Every structure is written in structure tokens, then in C-alpha cells.
Amino acid sequence: MSNRCVLPPKIVFFAIITMIVLHAVVPLAIVVRAPFSYAGWLCLATGTAMIVWSRRTFQAAGTPIRPFTESTVLIRHGLYRWSRNPMYLGALLLVAGVAILLGTLAPLLVVIAVFAILQEGFIRREERLLDETFGDGYRTYRRSVRRWL
């Protein structure tokens, strides 16, 4: 993967902008009404916490955070005990949180698109790299911890 890759933080940013525009222009239907839509704040807070915690875990381990960069350490502690991809899960929670706050159908469709982009554009490729780098250690970890949750 070249350095020209659009990285997940930009994908999340563009997704949120797209959701706000879609909500304003073509909301389609209200699917989450207040006060239930306020649950989006919980998603935003949880997603942010997951990203920050996971990022700090990577930094403490001294392994690169940037996608498709060869990892130096296979992290299995912290949030990585429950999810192989807590940063991506956190990013998806950010997008979902905004969609829930907006409450209309069009933004929820963007959440599905972001999930597909993260799954197919990043996670599957990174899993292949981790398999090549860490071999049996990664395969054992992959069998014991779910991809998302």
C-alpha cells in the first residue's frame, strides 16, 4: 500500500461530513427519535476512549500505528484481549454515534459503507501482514479473539 492511502481518521471525518449533508438534504426517514438518539453520545464517548486507549497501547509497545506498516509487536493485552481491532471498532462507533444523533436513515447507510471500507480496505490486508510477520503466534491469537467484538 502506498503512502497515498486515505487513512481511517480521514475516512471517519469525511463520513461524518457526508452524514450531516445527507441528513440535511435527503434524510429519507427518521429512524431514531429523541431521547433515544442521545445514545449517540455514548457511542461517541466509547469510540473516542477505545481509540485513545488503543493508540496509547501501541505507543507504549513501540509498534507503528499507521496501517500497512510492519508491526514490531503483537499486542494481546488491553482492549486487544476482546477485539483484534479496537481502533477500527472505535472509529465505527464514532460514525455510528453521529448517525444515531442525527436519527435519520441516510446517515445510517454511511455507517454500513464505513464498516465495509474498514473491513475490506484495511482489516483483511492487515491480517495478512500480521500472519506473515508473526505466523503461528498471530494465528493462535486470531482463533482466540474476535475480529470486531
Secondary structure as UniProt FT lines:
FT   TURN            3..4
FT   HELIX           8..25
FT   TURN            34..35
FT   HELIX           36..38
FT   HELIX           39..61
FT   TURN            67..68
FT   HELIX           78..81
FT   HELIX           86..102
FT   HELIX           105..118
FT   HELIX           119..123
FT   HELIX           124..134
FT   HELIX           136..144
//
